[in-house]
Amino acid sequence: MFRLYRTENTLVLEHNDEYRLASFAIDDLFTVADPVQLLEQQWKGARPSGSADLPKTWLPPMGDQEVWAAGVTYYRSRTARMEESEEAGGDHFYNLVYDAERPELFFKSTPRRVRGHGQTVGIRSDSTWDVPEPELTLAINSAGKVFGATVGNDMSSRSIEGENPLYLPQAKVYTGSAAIGPCLLVGTLPGPEDRITLRIEREGSEVFQGSTSLSQLKRRYDELAEFLYRDNDFPSGALLMTGTGVVPDHPFTLQTDDLIKITIDGIGTLENLVSLASTI
């Protein structure tokens, strides 16, 4: 099992609590037949690095991959989406898709818009109800095989989406609306017993805490990947957020300078400060 961290100038590999500096193209992980073998080869020639020398901020562990997302994959997500869209008459859409064969999949971000651990995520200036959505995020190679995972934050405007389901792209895709990190886990995947925990701090105090287990995820990893790649091509691979089972109840909304902490067992904790998207 390897954890891959990314900075501006280098890649850091973690294996058995040891850190080494590597030099290869991260996109190679998304195109080779055996990513673990590639990392094993890189590990042998990588220079050692002490954990004390590691930076506090990481770039997202990705290259040229698009980020997509799945919705209504947890019962809690289904309920939340129905609540936010009830007045607009769109609640039945989410009730139907939860039980449908075809999952909800939508485009989330280009690489340029994705933030890493310690970087700032955004809330829209024209939104009144904003939440983070903590999500296990799958790394999928160009052949459609899931080979790794990371922590994802699918920032969302619930007020905009709640006005009309057709506003989903505006609620989901804007500057600083996606974050992944702190690392990419390769060689194993989190299982049903592993938990996702969301904590939000405001002025040094915790204002929200919630968690769920991956056993509550309704869709299989390979099922989501297969639907994403059906009649679509990803020559550089893709990252797929798998939906959220932790949603702060109304009327909670994010504020600027809030600190979002998302932890997934076996991967680590992704931390991001909140700012207005227009100021990032």
ChimeraX commands (.cxc) that place a marker at each C-alpha (Angstrom):
marker #1 position 0.00,0.00,0.00 radius 0.5
marker #1 position 1.33,3.43,-1.01 radius 0.5
marker #1 position 0.20,6.97,-0.32 radius 0.5
marker #1 position 1.18,9.54,-2.91 radius 0.5
marker #1 position 1.46,13.24,-2.02 radius 0.5
marker #1 position 2.10,16.04,-4.52 radius 0.5
marker #1 position 3.88,19.39,-4.29 radius 0.5
marker #1 position 4.75,21.92,-6.97 radius 0.5
marker #1 position 8.11,20.32,-7.68 radius 0.5
marker #1 position 8.03,16.74,-6.48 radius 0.5
marker #1 position 6.01,13.70,-5.51 radius 0.5
marker #1 position 6.29,12.14,-2.07 radius 0.5
marker #1 position 5.66,8.44,-1.57 radius 0.5
marker #1 position 4.71,7.00,1.81 radius 0.5
marker #1 position 5.08,3.28,2.41 radius 0.5
marker #1 position 5.20,1.52,5.80 radius 0.5
marker #1 position 5.50,4.90,7.59 radius 0.5
marker #1 position 8.58,5.83,5.54 radius 0.5
marker #1 position 8.70,8.78,3.13 radius 0.5
marker #1 position 10.69,9.06,-0.10 radius 0.5
marker #1 position 10.92,11.70,-2.82 radius 0.5
marker #1 position 10.04,10.38,-6.27 radius 0.5
marker #1 position 10.22,11.80,-9.76 radius 0.5
marker #1 position 7.72,10.54,-12.32 radius 0.5
marker #1 position 4.59,11.75,-14.10 radius 0.5
marker #1 position 1.52,11.25,-11.93 radius 0.5
marker #1 position -0.52,10.71,-15.10 radius 0.5
marker #1 position 1.41,7.47,-15.60 radius 0.5
marker #1 position -0.48,5.96,-12.65 radius 0.5
marker #1 position -3.71,6.46,-14.58 radius 0.5
marker #1 position -2.49,4.80,-17.77 radius 0.5
marker #1 position -0.24,1.86,-16.79 radius 0.5
marker #1 position -1.67,-1.63,-16.38 radius 0.5
marker #1 position -0.25,-2.09,-12.87 radius 0.5
marker #1 position 0.03,1.13,-10.78 radius 0.5
marker #1 position 1.34,-0.75,-7.73 radius 0.5
marker #1 position 4.21,-2.20,-9.73 radius 0.5
marker #1 position 5.06,1.29,-11.00 radius 0.5
marker #1 position 5.19,2.65,-7.44 radius 0.5
marker #1 position 7.28,-0.30,-6.25 radius 0.5
marker #1 position 9.82,0.47,-8.97 radius 0.5
marker #1 position 9.81,4.17,-8.11 radius 0.5
marker #1 position 10.20,3.37,-4.41 radius 0.5
marker #1 position 13.48,1.54,-4.97 radius 0.5
marker #1 position 15.13,4.55,-6.57 radius 0.5
marker #1 position 13.50,7.32,-4.55 radius 0.5
marker #1 position 15.43,9.51,-2.13 radius 0.5
marker #1 position 14.49,9.30,1.60 radius 0.5
marker #1 position 12.68,12.21,3.23 radius 0.5
marker #1 position 11.92,12.84,6.88 radius 0.5
marker #1 position 8.32,13.44,7.88 radius 0.5
marker #1 position 9.37,16.64,9.66 radius 0.5
marker #1 position 10.44,18.11,6.30 radius 0.5
marker #1 position 7.04,17.62,4.69 radius 0.5
marker #1 position 4.99,20.73,3.81 radius 0.5
marker #1 position 1.72,21.66,5.48 radius 0.5
marker #1 position -0.02,22.30,2.17 radius 0.5
marker #1 position -0.36,19.75,-0.65 radius 0.5
marker #1 position -1.48,20.10,-4.22 radius 0.5
marker #1 position -4.30,17.78,-5.26 radius 0.5
marker #1 position -2.88,14.30,-6.01 radius 0.5
marker #1 position -3.83,14.33,-9.69 radius 0.5
marker #1 position -2.56,15.30,-13.12 radius 0.5
marker #1 position -4.71,15.82,-16.19 radius 0.5
marker #1 position -7.77,13.98,-14.88 radius 0.5
marker #1 position -11.31,15.35,-14.96 radius 0.5
marker #1 position -13.28,15.10,-11.72 radius 0.5
marker #1 position -16.81,13.68,-11.91 radius 0.5
marker #1 position -19.28,13.01,-9.13 radius 0.5
marker #1 position -22.11,10.65,-8.28 radius 0.5
marker #1 position -25.20,11.77,-6.39 radius 0.5
marker #1 position -27.93,10.17,-4.28 radius 0.5
marker #1 position -25.78,7.13,-3.47 radius 0.5
marker #1 position -26.54,7.27,0.28 radius 0.5
marker #1 position -30.01,7.37,1.82 radius 0.5
marker #1 position -29.03,10.53,3.73 radius 0.5
marker #1 position -28.08,12.23,0.47 radius 0.5
marker #1 position -31.40,11.24,-1.07 radius 0.5
marker #1 position -33.25,12.79,1.88 radius 0.5
marker #1 position -31.22,16.00,1.80 radius 0.5
marker #1 position -31.66,16.50,-1.94 radius 0.5
marker #1 position -35.41,15.95,-1.63 radius 0.5
marker #1 position -35.60,18.47,1.22 radius 0.5
marker #1 position -33.72,21.20,-0.65 radius 0.5
marker #1 position -35.76,20.81,-3.86 radius 0.5
marker #1 position -39.21,20.20,-2.36 radius 0.5
marker #1 position -40.50,23.71,-2.94 radius 0.5
marker #1 position -39.35,23.63,-6.57 radius 0.5
marker #1 position -41.17,20.34,-7.14 radius 0.5
marker #1 position -38.01,18.41,-7.92 radius 0.5
marker #1 position -37.95,16.13,-4.90 radius 0.5
marker #1 position -39.39,13.13,-6.77 radius 0.5
marker #1 position -36.38,13.06,-9.13 radius 0.5
marker #1 position -34.05,12.19,-6.27 radius 0.5
marker #1 position -36.44,9.62,-4.84 radius 0.5
marker #1 position -36.51,7.82,-8.20 radius 0.5
marker #1 position -32.77,7.88,-8.90 radius 0.5
marker #1 position -31.89,6.35,-5.53 radius 0.5
marker #1 position -33.58,3.10,-6.57 radius 0.5
marker #1 position -32.88,3.30,-10.31 radius 0.5
marker #1 position -30.40,1.08,-12.13 radius 0.5
marker #1 position -28.63,4.12,-13.59 radius 0.5
marker #1 position -26.82,6.34,-11.03 radius 0.5
marker #1 position -26.74,10.11,-11.13 radius 0.5
marker #1 position -23.38,11.18,-12.56 radius 0.5
marker #1 position -22.31,14.73,-13.31 radius 0.5
marker #1 position -19.19,16.63,-14.31 radius 0.5
marker #1 position -17.58,18.34,-11.32 radius 0.5
marker #1 position -14.26,19.97,-12.21 radius 0.5
marker #1 position -11.33,20.40,-14.51 radius 0.5
marker #1 position -7.88,19.97,-12.88 radius 0.5
marker #1 position -7.34,23.74,-12.77 radius 0.5
marker #1 position -10.29,24.28,-10.42 radius 0.5
marker #1 position -9.41,21.53,-7.93 radius 0.5
marker #1 position -7.85,22.50,-4.58 radius 0.5
marker #1 position -5.55,20.41,-2.41 radius 0.5
marker #1 position -5.02,19.90,1.31 radius 0.5
marker #1 position -4.47,23.22,3.10 radius 0.5
marker #1 position -5.77,25.26,0.17 radius 0.5
marker #1 position -8.91,27.40,0.06 radius 0.5
marker #1 position -12.30,26.27,-1.23 radius 0.5
marker #1 position -15.07,28.61,-2.29 radius 0.5
marker #1 position -18.72,29.45,-1.69 radius 0.5
marker #1 position -20.70,31.38,-4.25 radius 0.5
marker #1 position -21.58,35.04,-3.68 radius 0.5
marker #1 position -25.11,34.44,-5.04 radius 0.5
marker #1 position -25.84,31.52,-2.71 radius 0.5
marker #1 position -27.44,31.59,0.73 radius 0.5
marker #1 position -27.09,27.93,1.73 radius 0.5
marker #1 position -23.70,26.25,1.26 radius 0.5
marker #1 position -22.33,22.95,2.52 radius 0.5
marker #1 position -19.31,20.71,2.05 radius 0.5
marker #1 position -20.01,17.16,0.92 radius 0.5
marker #1 position -17.39,14.65,2.16 radius 0.5
marker #1 position -16.90,11.87,-0.39 radius 0.5
marker #1 position -14.70,8.88,-1.03 radius 0.5
marker #1 position -13.14,9.67,-4.41 radius 0.5
marker #1 position -12.07,6.86,-6.73 radius 0.5
marker #1 position -9.00,6.95,-8.98 radius 0.5
marker #1 position -9.87,5.20,-12.25 radius 0.5
marker #1 position -7.35,4.41,-14.98 radius 0.5
marker #1 position -7.82,4.95,-18.70 radius 0.5
marker #1 position -9.17,1.41,-19.08 radius 0.5
marker #1 position -11.91,2.03,-16.51 radius 0.5
marker #1 position -10.32,0.09,-13.63 radius 0.5
marker #1 position -10.47,1.51,-10.09 radius 0.5
marker #1 position -6.95,1.41,-8.65 radius 0.5
marker #1 position -6.90,3.93,-5.81 radius 0.5
marker #1 position -8.82,6.39,-3.68 radius 0.5
marker #1 position -8.57,9.78,-2.04 radius 0.5
marker #1 position -10.67,12.14,0.09 radius 0.5
marker #1 position -12.99,14.49,-1.79 radius 0.5
marker #1 position -14.94,17.63,-0.90 radius 0.5
marker #1 position -17.83,18.34,-3.28 radius 0.5
marker #1 position -18.68,21.91,-2.32 radius 0.5
marker #1 position -22.33,22.65,-3.10 radius 0.5
marker #1 position -24.84,25.48,-3.13 radius 0.5
marker #1 position -28.02,23.89,-1.80 radius 0.5
marker #1 position -29.99,27.12,-2.26 radius 0.5
marker #1 position -29.24,27.30,-6.00 radius 0.5
marker #1 position -29.85,23.63,-6.67 radius 0.5
marker #1 position -32.99,23.78,-4.55 radius 0.5
marker #1 position -34.49,26.49,-6.76 radius 0.5
marker #1 position -34.50,24.13,-9.72 radius 0.5
marker #1 position -32.70,20.83,-10.45 radius 0.5
marker #1 position -31.64,22.30,-13.81 radius 0.5
marker #1 position -29.38,24.68,-11.86 radius 0.5
marker #1 position -27.20,21.75,-10.73 radius 0.5
marker #1 position -24.13,22.79,-12.82 radius 0.5
marker #1 position -24.17,26.27,-11.27 radius 0.5
marker #1 position -24.57,24.81,-7.79 radius 0.5
marker #1 position -21.70,22.38,-8.30 radius 0.5
marker #1 position -19.17,23.87,-10.75 radius 0.5
marker #1 position -17.44,27.14,-9.92 radius 0.5
marker #1 position -14.06,28.39,-8.70 radius 0.5
marker #1 position -12.88,26.40,-5.69 radius 0.5
marker #1 position -15.87,24.05,-5.66 radius 0.5
marker #1 position -13.79,20.86,-5.45 radius 0.5
marker #1 position -10.95,19.67,-3.25 radius 0.5
marker #1 position -9.15,16.33,-3.04 radius 0.5
marker #1 position -6.30,15.03,-0.90 radius 0.5
marker #1 position -4.22,14.97,1.12 radius 0.5
marker #1 position -2.92,11.93,-0.75 radius 0.5
marker #1 position -3.80,9.24,-3.25 radius 0.5
marker #1 position -4.03,5.78,-1.73 radius 0.5
marker #1 position -2.85,3.05,-4.13 radius 0.5
marker #1 position -2.76,-0.68,-3.55 radius 0.5
marker #1 position -5.89,-1.09,-1.47 radius 0.5
marker #1 position -9.31,0.49,-1.19 radius 0.5
marker #1 position -11.33,1.49,1.89 radius 0.5
marker #1 position -13.91,-1.13,2.80 radius 0.5
marker #1 position -17.46,-1.12,4.22 radius 0.5
marker #1 position -16.21,-0.87,7.80 radius 0.5
marker #1 position -14.26,2.32,7.14 radius 0.5
marker #1 position -15.77,5.66,8.12 radius 0.5
marker #1 position -16.06,9.12,6.63 radius 0.5
marker #1 position -16.09,11.93,9.20 radius 0.5
marker #1 position -16.84,15.60,8.62 radius 0.5
marker #1 position -15.89,18.32,11.09 radius 0.5
marker #1 position -16.39,22.06,10.62 radius 0.5
marker #1 position -14.72,24.62,12.87 radius 0.5
marker #1 position -15.63,28.29,13.18 radius 0.5
marker #1 position -13.44,30.72,15.13 radius 0.5
marker #1 position -11.66,27.78,16.76 radius 0.5
marker #1 position -14.82,25.94,17.89 radius 0.5
marker #1 position -16.46,22.92,16.32 radius 0.5
marker #1 position -19.87,23.83,14.87 radius 0.5
marker #1 position -20.63,20.56,13.10 radius 0.5
marker #1 position -19.56,16.93,13.35 radius 0.5
marker #1 position -21.00,13.93,11.59 radius 0.5
marker #1 position -19.90,10.58,10.21 radius 0.5
marker #1 position -21.06,7.55,8.28 radius 0.5
marker #1 position -19.57,4.24,7.20 radius 0.5
marker #1 position -18.90,3.16,3.64 radius 0.5
marker #1 position -21.28,0.26,4.21 radius 0.5
marker #1 position -24.05,2.83,3.62 radius 0.5
marker #1 position -22.84,3.49,0.06 radius 0.5
marker #1 position -25.54,1.96,-2.15 radius 0.5
marker #1 position -23.43,1.56,-5.31 radius 0.5
marker #1 position -20.34,-0.61,-5.86 radius 0.5
marker #1 position -17.11,1.08,-6.90 radius 0.5
marker #1 position -16.89,-0.86,-10.18 radius 0.5
marker #1 position -20.56,-0.16,-10.90 radius 0.5
marker #1 position -20.02,3.60,-10.70 radius 0.5
marker #1 position -16.86,3.38,-12.81 radius 0.5
marker #1 position -18.62,1.31,-15.47 radius 0.5
marker #1 position -21.44,3.82,-15.84 radius 0.5
marker #1 position -18.98,6.72,-16.00 radius 0.5
marker #1 position -16.96,5.07,-18.77 radius 0.5
marker #1 position -19.97,3.79,-20.69 radius 0.5
marker #1 position -19.83,5.41,-24.16 radius 0.5
marker #1 position -17.24,7.86,-22.81 radius 0.5
marker #1 position -13.45,7.94,-22.96 radius 0.5
marker #1 position -10.89,9.17,-20.45 radius 0.5
marker #1 position -7.40,8.83,-22.00 radius 0.5
marker #1 position -5.81,10.27,-18.83 radius 0.5
marker #1 position -8.13,8.43,-16.47 radius 0.5
marker #1 position -10.60,10.12,-14.12 radius 0.5
marker #1 position -11.45,10.84,-10.51 radius 0.5
marker #1 position -14.97,10.05,-9.35 radius 0.5
marker #1 position -16.54,11.36,-6.15 radius 0.5
marker #1 position -18.94,8.67,-4.93 radius 0.5
marker #1 position -21.57,10.72,-3.10 radius 0.5
marker #1 position -22.05,11.83,0.47 radius 0.5
marker #1 position -23.67,10.27,3.51 radius 0.5
marker #1 position -22.97,13.24,5.80 radius 0.5
marker #1 position -25.00,16.39,5.17 radius 0.5
marker #1 position -25.38,19.21,7.74 radius 0.5
marker #1 position -29.02,19.81,8.57 radius 0.5
marker #1 position -30.81,22.99,7.55 radius 0.5
marker #1 position -30.32,25.84,8.40 radius 0.5
marker #1 position -26.55,25.26,8.77 radius 0.5
marker #1 position -24.53,27.07,6.11 radius 0.5
marker #1 position -20.82,27.63,5.63 radius 0.5
marker #1 position -19.26,31.01,6.35 radius 0.5
marker #1 position -15.99,32.50,5.19 radius 0.5
marker #1 position -12.99,31.41,7.29 radius 0.5
marker #1 position -14.69,28.18,8.37 radius 0.5
marker #1 position -12.28,25.22,8.47 radius 0.5
marker #1 position -13.52,21.99,6.89 radius 0.5
marker #1 position -11.92,18.70,7.96 radius 0.5
marker #1 position -12.83,15.48,6.16 radius 0.5
marker #1 position -11.31,12.19,7.34 radius 0.5
marker #1 position -11.59,8.78,5.69 radius 0.5
marker #1 position -10.15,5.79,7.53 radius 0.5
marker #1 position -7.01,4.49,5.86 radius 0.5
marker #1 position -6.45,7.60,3.72 radius 0.5
marker #1 position -6.13,10.65,5.97 radius 0.5
marker #1 position -7.65,14.08,6.58 radius 0.5
marker #1 position -8.34,16.76,3.99 radius 0.5
marker #1 position -8.47,20.30,5.42 radius 0.5
marker #1 position -9.65,23.44,3.63 radius 0.5
marker #1 position -10.48,26.99,4.65 radius 0.5
marker #1 position -13.60,28.62,3.18 radius 0.5
marker #1 position -13.60,31.85,1.20 radius 0.5
marker #1 position -15.83,33.59,-1.32 radius 0.5
marker #1 position -15.17,32.03,-4.71 radius 0.5
marker #1 position -14.75,35.49,-6.24 radius 0.5
marker #1 position -11.74,36.18,-3.99 radius 0.5
marker #1 position -9.79,32.97,-4.60 radius 0.5
marker link #1:1,2 radius 0.2
marker link #1:2,3 radius 0.2
marker link #1:3,4 radius 0.2
marker link #1:4,5 radius 0.2
marker link #1:5,6 radius 0.2
marker link #1:6,7 radius 0.2
marker link #1:7,8 radius 0.2
marker link #1:8,9 radius 0.2
marker link #1:9,10 radius 0.2
marker link #1:10,11 radius 0.2
marker link #1:11,12 radius 0.2
marker link #1:12,13 radius 0.2
marker link #1:13,14 radius 0.2
marker link #1:14,15 radius 0.2
marker link #1:15,16 radius 0.2
marker link #1:16,17 radius 0.2
marker link #1:17,18 radius 0.2
marker link #1:18,19 radius 0.2
marker link #1:19,20 radius 0.2
marker link #1:20,21 radius 0.2
marker link #1:21,22 radius 0.2
marker link #1:22,23 radius 0.2
marker link #1:23,24 radius 0.2
marker link #1:24,25 radius 0.2
marker link #1:25,26 radius 0.2
marker link #1:26,27 radius 0.2
marker link #1:27,28 radius 0.2
marker link #1:28,29 radius 0.2
marker link #1:29,30 radius 0.2
marker link #1:30,31 radius 0.2
marker link #1:31,32 radius 0.2
marker link #1:32,33 radius 0.2
marker link #1:33,34 radius 0.2
marker link #1:34,35 radius 0.2
marker link #1:35,36 radius 0.2
marker link #1:36,37 radius 0.2
marker link #1:37,38 radius 0.2
marker link #1:38,39 radius 0.2
marker link #1:39,40 radius 0.2
marker link #1:40,41 radius 0.2
marker link #1:41,42 radius 0.2
marker link #1:42,43 radius 0.2
marker link #1:43,44 radius 0.2
marker link #1:44,45 radius 0.2
marker link #1:45,46 radius 0.2
marker link #1:46,47 radius 0.2
marker link #1:47,48 radius 0.2
marker link #1:48,49 radius 0.2
marker link #1:49,50 radius 0.2
marker link #1:50,51 radius 0.2
marker link #1:51,52 radius 0.2
marker link #1:52,53 radius 0.2
marker link #1:53,54 radius 0.2
marker link #1:54,55 radius 0.2
marker link #1:55,56 radius 0.2
marker link #1:56,57 radius 0.2
marker link #1:57,58 radius 0.2
marker link #1:58,59 radius 0.2
marker link #1:59,60 radius 0.2
marker link #1:60,61 radius 0.2
marker link #1:61,62 radius 0.2
marker link #1:62,63 radius 0.2
marker link #1:63,64 radius 0.2
marker link #1:64,65 radius 0.2
marker link #1:65,66 radius 0.2
marker link #1:66,67 radius 0.2
marker link #1:67,68 radius 0.2
marker link #1:68,69 radius 0.2
marker link #1:69,70 radius 0.2
marker link #1:70,71 radius 0.2
marker link #1:71,72 radius 0.2
marker link #1:72,73 radius 0.2
marker link #1:73,74 radius 0.2
marker link #1:74,75 radius 0.2
marker link #1:75,76 radius 0.2
marker link #1:76,77 radius 0.2
marker link #1:77,78 radius 0.2
marker link #1:78,79 radius 0.2
marker link #1:79,80 radius 0.2
marker link #1:80,81 radius 0.2
marker link #1:81,82 radius 0.2
marker link #1:82,83 radius 0.2
marker link #1:83,84 radius 0.2
marker link #1:84,85 radius 0.2
marker link #1:85,86 radius 0.2
marker link #1:86,87 radius 0.2
marker link #1:87,88 radius 0.2
marker link #1:88,89 radius 0.2
marker link #1:89,90 radius 0.2
marker link #1:90,91 radius 0.2
marker link #1:91,92 radius 0.2
marker link #1:92,93 radius 0.2
marker link #1:93,94 radius 0.2
marker link #1:94,95 radius 0.2
marker link #1:95,96 radius 0.2
marker link #1:96,97 radius 0.2
marker link #1:97,98 radius 0.2
marker link #1:98,99 radius 0.2
marker link #1:99,100 radius 0.2
marker link #1:100,101 radius 0.2
marker link #1:101,102 radius 0.2
marker link #1:102,103 radius 0.2
marker link #1:103,104 radius 0.2
marker link #1:104,105 radius 0.2
marker link #1:105,106 radius 0.2
marker link #1:106,107 radius 0.2
marker link #1:107,108 radius 0.2
marker link #1:108,109 radius 0.2
marker link #1:109,110 radius 0.2
marker link #1:110,111 radius 0.2
marker link #1:111,112 radius 0.2
marker link #1:112,113 radius 0.2
marker link #1:113,114 radius 0.2
marker link #1:114,115 radius 0.2
marker link #1:115,116 radius 0.2
marker link #1:116,117 radius 0.2
marker link #1:117,118 radius 0.2
marker link #1:118,119 radius 0.2
marker link #1:119,120 radius 0.2
marker link #1:120,121 radius 0.2
marker link #1:121,122 radius 0.2
marker link #1:122,123 radius 0.2
marker link #1:123,124 radius 0.2
marker link #1:124,125 radius 0.2
marker link #1:125,126 radius 0.2
marker link #1:126,127 radius 0.2
marker link #1:127,128 radius 0.2
marker link #1:128,129 radius 0.2
marker link #1:129,130 radius 0.2
marker link #1:130,131 radius 0.2
marker link #1:131,132 radius 0.2
marker link #1:132,133 radius 0.2
marker link #1:133,134 radius 0.2
marker link #1:134,135 radius 0.2
marker link #1:135,136 radius 0.2
marker link #1:136,137 radius 0.2
marker link #1:137,138 radius 0.2
marker link #1:138,139 radius 0.2
marker link #1:139,140 radius 0.2
marker link #1:140,141 radius 0.2
marker link #1:141,142 radius 0.2
marker link #1:142,143 radius 0.2
marker link #1:143,144 radius 0.2
marker link #1:144,145 radius 0.2
marker link #1:145,146 radius 0.2
marker link #1:146,147 radius 0.2
marker link #1:147,148 radius 0.2
marker link #1:148,149 radius 0.2
marker link #1:149,150 radius 0.2
marker link #1:150,151 radius 0.2
marker link #1:151,152 radius 0.2
marker link #1:152,153 radius 0.2
marker link #1:153,154 radius 0.2
marker link #1:154,155 radius 0.2
marker link #1:155,156 radius 0.2
marker link #1:156,157 radius 0.2
marker link #1:157,158 radius 0.2
marker link #1:158,159 radius 0.2
marker link #1:159,160 radius 0.2
marker link #1:160,161 radius 0.2
marker link #1:161,162 radius 0.2
marker link #1:162,163 radius 0.2
marker link #1:163,164 radius 0.2
marker link #1:164,165 radius 0.2
marker link #1:165,166 radius 0.2
marker link #1:166,167 radius 0.2
marker link #1:167,168 radius 0.2
marker link #1:168,169 radius 0.2
marker link #1:169,170 radius 0.2
marker link #1:170,171 radius 0.2
marker link #1:171,172 radius 0.2
marker link #1:172,173 radius 0.2
marker link #1:173,174 radius 0.2
marker link #1:174,175 radius 0.2
marker link #1:175,176 radius 0.2
marker link #1:176,177 radius 0.2
marker link #1:177,178 radius 0.2
marker link #1:178,179 radius 0.2
marker link #1:179,180 radius 0.2
marker link #1:180,181 radius 0.2
marker link #1:181,182 radius 0.2
marker link #1:182,183 radius 0.2
marker link #1:183,184 radius 0.2
marker link #1:184,185 radius 0.2
marker link #1:185,186 radius 0.2
marker link #1:186,187 radius 0.2
marker link #1:187,188 radius 0.2
marker link #1:188,189 radius 0.2
marker link #1:189,190 radius 0.2
marker link #1:190,191 radius 0.2
marker link #1:191,192 radius 0.2
marker link #1:192,193 radius 0.2
marker link #1:193,194 radius 0.2
marker link #1:194,195 radius 0.2
marker link #1:195,196 radius 0.2
marker link #1:196,197 radius 0.2
marker link #1:197,198 radius 0.2
marker link #1:198,199 radius 0.2
marker link #1:199,200 radius 0.2
marker link #1:200,201 radius 0.2
marker link #1:201,202 radius 0.2
marker link #1:202,203 radius 0.2
marker link #1:203,204 radius 0.2
marker link #1:204,205 radius 0.2
marker link #1:205,206 radius 0.2
marker link #1:206,207 radius 0.2
marker link #1:207,208 radius 0.2
marker link #1:208,209 radius 0.2
marker link #1:209,210 radius 0.2
marker link #1:210,211 radius 0.2
marker link #1:211,212 radius 0.2
marker link #1:212,213 radius 0.2
marker link #1:213,214 radius 0.2
marker link #1:214,215 radius 0.2
marker link #1:215,216 radius 0.2
marker link #1:216,217 radius 0.2
marker link #1:217,218 radius 0.2
marker link #1:218,219 radius 0.2
marker link #1:219,220 radius 0.2
marker link #1:220,221 radius 0.2
marker link #1:221,222 radius 0.2
marker link #1:222,223 radius 0.2
marker link #1:223,224 radius 0.2
marker link #1:224,225 radius 0.2
marker link #1:225,226 radius 0.2
marker link #1:226,227 radius 0.2
marker link #1:227,228 radius 0.2
marker link #1:228,229 radius 0.2
marker link #1:229,230 radius 0.2
marker link #1:230,231 radius 0.2
marker link #1:231,232 radius 0.2
marker link #1:232,233 radius 0.2
marker link #1:233,234 radius 0.2
marker link #1:234,235 radius 0.2
marker link #1:235,236 radius 0.2
marker link #1:236,237 radius 0.2
marker link #1:237,238 radius 0.2
marker link #1:238,239 radius 0.2
marker link #1:239,240 radius 0.2
marker link #1:240,241 radius 0.2
marker link #1:241,242 radius 0.2
marker link #1:242,243 radius 0.2
marker link #1:243,244 radius 0.2
marker link #1:244,245 radius 0.2
marker link #1:245,246 radius 0.2
marker link #1:246,247 radius 0.2
marker link #1:247,248 radius 0.2
marker link #1:248,249 radius 0.2
marker link #1:249,250 radius 0.2
marker link #1:250,251 radius 0.2
marker link #1:251,252 radius 0.2
marker link #1:252,253 radius 0.2
marker link #1:253,254 radius 0.2
marker link #1:254,255 radius 0.2
marker link #1:255,256 radius 0.2
marker link #1:256,257 radius 0.2
marker link #1:257,258 radius 0.2
marker link #1:258,259 radius 0.2
marker link #1:259,260 radius 0.2
marker link #1:260,261 radius 0.2
marker link #1:261,262 radius 0.2
marker link #1:262,263 radius 0.2
marker link #1:263,264 radius 0.2
marker link #1:264,265 radius 0.2
marker link #1:265,266 radius 0.2
marker link #1:266,267 radius 0.2
marker link #1:267,268 radius 0.2
marker link #1:268,269 radius 0.2
marker link #1:269,270 radius 0.2
marker link #1:270,271 radius 0.2
marker link #1:271,272 radius 0.2
marker link #1:272,273 radius 0.2
marker link #1:273,274 radius 0.2
marker link #1:274,275 radius 0.2
marker link #1:275,276 radius 0.2
marker link #1:276,277 radius 0.2
marker link #1:277,278 radius 0.2
marker link #1:278,279 radius 0.2
marker link #1:279,280 radius 0.2
view
